[in-house]
């Protein structure tokens, strides 16, 4: 009798509860996933895959959920270094971002932020993240390509997947930046033309780094004359930038994103600037009009909801309405500051309760739908659904394991409900990206964690000294015993 020869694979994850998020939305008890190189080659029962494969490495996933890596569809590079700064001082947070990103952040700052963000993400199961290279109110570090280049290379070295979005800072220009690579630092007034040249060089030199794990996207400030009256006079500039940057995106095959849409601005982005389309994903998008929603459906534009962000306090992204209109909606963290983080379990939970409270209806946003918003729907938003977002044959091996054998996750039943309503980032025990194990049994392999954190603290102290903003790290006088930071009529 001839003995069957088993096919060889690099990795076999077996005995887990496999939540595939595939087309059939299969949940496989005693399931397994086989990986060869950076691709998934089989998903099925443990007995089935054991009968077909022999593996270089086997991971016993008993008492664990096995999921596709989570996707954070909107955040900001730089923010991880600015946690809580000026959080209780009105516009101090936005002002701090502008000062730091233009005048107090050297190359080391952007490298440290990249490593810190990638480390936080991989430890909480977020294997793919979008990061705009700056933020606050559209203040981008695009005076020189070196900042994006070093940021992108640092992420590539650690091994996570990232979309780094670049584009011009908001008007006016020229905008002053400081280069800290010289002593004393060099002050430079940077025009919109230079910002464009910088973004083009970033696209040329960074898109596809890390065996394709780092992609570049294009972003532009939101045109909103109904909220920012000076934008009407700047309409020719917004139109020219839309034309130039969309041409750049087409030339390099890049996606497009924006940060901060409100009622009516999506319609303007389509009618006046031509920014909506199947490779566009727009973030925040609060208080949308019926026309905004209809245009998203018509143009196949994707929406990113950031339920933990300040903008979601000021208005509501109409997530259930968008989904019922057949618009793809993904979730984003909005970055690791001023008061949130990259733990997408937190944002799933926030999303469900945010909209259930709005409608006073506990049936809004089932757990499976919310899990889709950080997996397959997020992959669609980033135009990556053919590569990531589900555990399916042929897709990249971005896989996380969640330890279910914990008091807050027991008893072990209804796994989709467990991971969306009860799990948190600290329950992720193993993270795999592109078939490479970045963390196993809670031990980070991809990077020296202690060295990353030491460099972060050093760069943070340097940034506070350069910016003169150390006072924004002091506690508010109203931190304790008061109902609000600023009593009515006093700030």
Order of alpha helices (4+ residues) and beta strands (2+ residues): beta-beta-beta-alpha-beta-beta-beta-beta-alpha-alpha-beta-beta-alpha-beta-beta-beta-alpha-beta-alpha-beta-alpha-beta-alpha-beta-alpha-alpha-beta-alpha-alpha-alpha-beta-beta-beta-beta-alpha
